[in-house]
Amino acid sequence: MLDTSVFVANPNKTTHLIQRRDNPPSTWVKVLAMLILFPLGITSLAAAVIPYWNTIRLKTVGQTTSALVRDMRIHATPGSDPANQGGTFYEITYSYKIDEWPYRGQQDVEKSYYDNTHIGAIIPVLYLSIHPMISEIKGQGIEIASRLPQILALGGFGLLFMLVSLNGLSSNWKPIPTMRKGQIAQGHIVKARGETKDNAYWLEIEYKYTNPSGVTSSSIDRIQRDDLQGWLPEADTPVQVLWRNEKTCHLL
């Protein structure tokens, strides 16, 4: 049961409480984390989106035109790719005109498409009206659905790296919910200060307490107390602390 002779920081159990991290990282650690993680995030996002960006645009806003097959060749590379028969690639070179300007494209296609095409054949291609040099053979582009897990994985890692790096530069204060379970520890105020911010009065209280294991620790709580505008509790004023562990505790 709460002792009413002590200073009660959170009388109605609903006051918004913010508790500072016990050992916040130094500024240099934060900056270093951002310099490393943020570029990693950007790189991962770029790797997820850029290779498929033109294909996405071609499939959504691409225009269709006719192209002439100029050359066909088969080549192999080390490794295997199930979409191209285990490392064998079937390449078609084609040309087309947009507003009398000649353009040329080159693309790997499926074996069945390659077998049913010949040099001199007329084939449909998609191109971007704002960038006519960007094109692909219609029906032979990258299937975005088949690459969706890869895109989501790379994009997810990218966002995670960026959020972690930005969080590292955030304030040392973090909101925590009022805890319903824990043990009451006895303590006292070391010092307190108050400030009015955004039409609210905030108390920042540094205190020491002895946890149920007999270990003396200290912490700082920041509490909104509009009813105490301009008033500060004195040093050595007794307080009680709801304690669960060294990282999870707050003034009652």
C-alpha positions in Angstrom: 0.0 0.0 0.0 1.3 3.5 -0.9 2.5 5.5 2.1 0.7 8.9 2.0 3.5 10.7 3.9 5.8 10.6 0.9 5.7 12.8 -2.2 3.3 11.2 -4.7 4.5 11.9 -8.2 1.6 10.1 -9.9 -1.5 10.5 -7.7 -4.2 9.4 -10.1 -2.1 6.6 -11.8 -3.0 8.1 -15.2 -0.5 10.9 -15.4 1.6 10.6 -18.6 5.0 9.4 -17.5 8.2 9.6 -19.4 11.3 7.8 -18.1 14.9 8.4 -19.3 17.0 5.5 -20.5 19.4 4.5 -17.8 22.5 4.5 -20.0 21.7 6.4 -23.2 24.3 6.0 -26.0 26.7 8.9 -26.4 26.3 11.4 -29.2 29.3 9.9 -31.1 27.7 6.5 -31.0 24.5 7.8 -32.3 26.2 9.7 -35.1 28.3 6.7 -36.0 25.2 4.5 -36.0 23.4 6.8 -38.4 26.4 7.2 -40.7 26.5 3.4 -41.0 22.9 2.3 -40.8 21.2 5.1 -42.8 23.3 4.5 -45.9 22.7 0.8 -45.6 19.0 1.5 -45.4 19.1 3.7 -48.6 21.2 1.0 -50.4 18.8 -1.8 -49.5 15.8 0.3 -50.6 17.6 1.1 -53.9 18.5 -2.5 -54.4 14.8 -3.5 -53.9 13.3 -0.9 -56.2 15.7 0.3 -58.9 16.2 -3.0 -60.8 12.4 -3.3 -61.2 11.4 0.3 -61.5 11.6 0.5 -65.3 9.7 -2.8 -65.6 7.0 -1.4 -63.3 6.7 1.7 -65.4 6.6 -0.2 -68.6 3.8 -2.5 -67.4 1.8 0.4 -66.1 2.3 3.3 -68.5 4.3 1.7 -71.4 3.2 2.3 -75.0 3.3 -0.6 -77.5 5.1 -0.4 -80.9 6.6 -2.8 -83.4 10.2 -3.7 -83.5 12.5 -5.6 -85.9 14.6 -8.5 -84.7 18.2 -7.7 -85.6 20.2 -10.4 -84.0 19.7 -13.6 -81.9 22.3 -15.5 -79.8 22.6 -18.0 -77.1 25.2 -17.6 -74.3 25.9 -19.3 -71.0 27.2 -18.0 -67.7 28.4 -19.8 -64.5 25.7 -20.7 -62.0 22.1 -21.4 -62.6 18.9 -19.5 -63.1 15.7 -21.7 -63.2 14.0 -19.0 -65.4 16.7 -19.5 -68.1 17.3 -23.2 -68.2 20.2 -23.4 -65.7 22.6 -20.7 -66.8 21.7 -20.7 -70.6 20.5 -17.3 -71.8 18.6 -16.5 -75.0 19.2 -13.0 -76.2 17.4 -11.0 -78.8 18.5 -7.6 -80.2 15.8 -5.5 -81.8 15.3 -2.0 -83.2 12.3 0.3 -83.4 11.5 3.9 -84.3 9.6 6.5 -82.3 8.8 9.7 -84.1 11.3 8.7 -86.8 14.1 8.4 -84.2 15.8 5.0 -84.2 16.2 3.1 -80.9 17.7 -0.3 -80.2 17.1 -2.8 -77.3 18.6 -6.0 -76.1 16.9 -8.6 -73.8 17.1 -12.1 -72.6 13.9 -14.1 -73.3 12.4 -17.5 -72.5 13.6 -20.4 -74.6 10.1 -21.0 -76.0 9.9 -17.4 -77.2 13.4 -17.6 -78.7 12.6 -20.8 -80.6 9.5 -19.2 -82.2 11.3 -16.1 -83.3 13.7 -15.4 -86.1 15.9 -12.6 -87.4 13.8 -10.2 -89.4 10.6 -11.0 -87.4 8.4 -8.1 -86.3 7.7 -8.3 -82.5 5.8 -6.1 -80.1 7.7 -4.0 -77.6 6.8 -1.7 -74.8 8.5 1.7 -74.4 8.2 4.8 -72.2 6.9 7.8 -74.1 9.0 10.2 -72.0 12.1 8.0 -72.3 11.7 6.0 -75.6 15.1 4.4 -75.2 13.7 2.4 -72.2 11.9 -0.6 -73.6 11.3 -4.4 -73.3 9.8 -7.1 -75.4 6.1 -7.4 -74.6 5.4 -10.4 -72.4 9.1 -11.1 -71.7 9.8 -8.6 -68.9 10.5 -9.4 -65.3 7.5 -10.8 -63.5 7.2 -8.5 -60.5 5.0 -11.0 -58.6 7.7 -13.7 -58.7 10.3 -11.2 -57.3 7.9 -9.7 -54.7 9.5 -11.6 -51.7 12.9 -10.3 -52.7 11.6 -6.8 -53.1 9.8 -6.8 -49.7 12.8 -8.4 -47.9 15.3 -5.8 -49.2 12.9 -3.0 -48.8 12.0 -4.1 -45.2 15.7 -4.3 -44.3 16.2 -0.9 -45.8 13.4 0.7 -43.7 14.5 -1.1 -40.6 18.1 0.2 -40.9 16.8 3.7 -41.5 14.4 3.6 -38.6 17.0 2.3 -36.2 19.5 4.9 -37.3 16.9 7.7 -36.8 15.8 6.3 -33.5 19.4 6.4 -32.3 19.4 10.2 -32.7 16.1 10.6 -30.9 15.7 11.9 -27.4 16.9 10.0 -24.3 13.4 10.1 -23.0 10.9 7.4 -23.8 7.2 7.0 -22.8 6.4 3.9 -20.7 3.0 2.7 -19.5 2.0 2.8 -15.9 2.9 -0.6 -14.5 0.3 -2.7 -12.7 2.7 -5.3 -11.4 5.9 -4.8 -9.4 7.3 -4.2 -5.9 7.3 -1.0 -4.0 10.8 0.3 -3.2 11.6 3.2 -0.8 13.7 6.2 -1.9 14.2 9.9 -1.8 14.5 12.9 -4.1 18.0 14.0 -5.0 16.9 17.1 -7.0 14.0 18.3 -9.0 13.3 21.0 -11.6 10.2 22.2 -13.4 9.4 23.7 -16.7 6.4 24.9 -18.6 6.3 23.5 -22.1 3.4 23.4 -24.6 1.0 24.8 -21.9 1.9 22.0 -19.5 4.0 21.9 -16.4 6.6 19.2 -16.2 8.6 18.0 -13.2 11.9 16.3 -13.8 12.8 14.4 -10.6 16.1 12.7 -10.0 15.8 10.1 -7.2 17.6 7.3 -5.4 15.9 4.2 -4.1 16.8 0.8 -2.6 15.4 -2.1 -4.6 13.9 -5.2 -3.0 17.3 -6.9 -3.4 18.9 -4.2 -1.2 20.8 -2.5 -4.1 20.7 1.3 -4.2 20.1 2.7 -7.7 19.1 6.1 -9.2 16.8 7.2 -12.0 15.1 10.2 -13.4 11.4 10.6 -14.2 9.7 13.3 -16.1 6.1 13.8 -15.1 3.4 16.2 -16.2 1.8 17.9 -13.1 -0.2 20.9 -14.1 -1.6 21.1 -10.6 1.9 21.9 -9.2 2.6 24.8 -11.5 5.7 26.7 -10.2 6.3 24.3 -7.2 9.2 21.9 -6.7 9.6 19.1 -4.1 12.6 19.5 -1.9 15.7 17.3 -1.9 15.5 14.3 0.5 11.7 14.2 0.3 10.7 10.5 0.6 9.3 8.8 -2.5 8.1 5.4 -3.4 9.0 3.6 -6.6 7.2 0.9 -8.4 10.0 -1.5 -9.3 10.2 -4.5 -11.6 13.9 -4.4 -12.6 16.7 -1.9 -13.1 15.3 -0.8 -16.5 11.7 -0.8 -15.6 10.7 1.3 -12.6 9.0 4.7 -12.0 7.9 7.0 -9.2 4.5 6.4 -7.7 
